Amino acid sequence: MKPTYEQTENKIIAWATARKIIQNGTSTSQLLKAISEMGELADAHAKRDEAGIIDAVGDILVCLINYCAIEEIKIAECLDSAYEQIKDRKGYLTPEGTFVKE
């Protein structure tokens, strides 16, 4: 059986804690690492490198989970908050990539 998102998040936090990333790291260092990983994602995306895309997205999520752990917030709460802000938005994305609000 595959682990739930919460189980995986908890394993990542335990891994980062064991390596003193949570205790000795900073939210800034994790933010900068996530930005670096975004560059790797952009590169993998441009090359259509599926394995690289999967790796980079995973690395970005690990950095964001660590960032949130250092800041003592839950990443799922951030996601829920974002959804609550967008759930009732009406509009559509044009073929050119612009979102038009209704």
Secondary structure, DSSP 8 states (H G I E B T S, - for coil): ----HHHHHHHHHHHHHHTTHHHH--HHHHHHHHHHHHHHHHHHHHHT-HHHHHHHHHHHHHHHHHHHHHHT--HHHHHHHHHHHHTT--EEE-TTS-EEE-
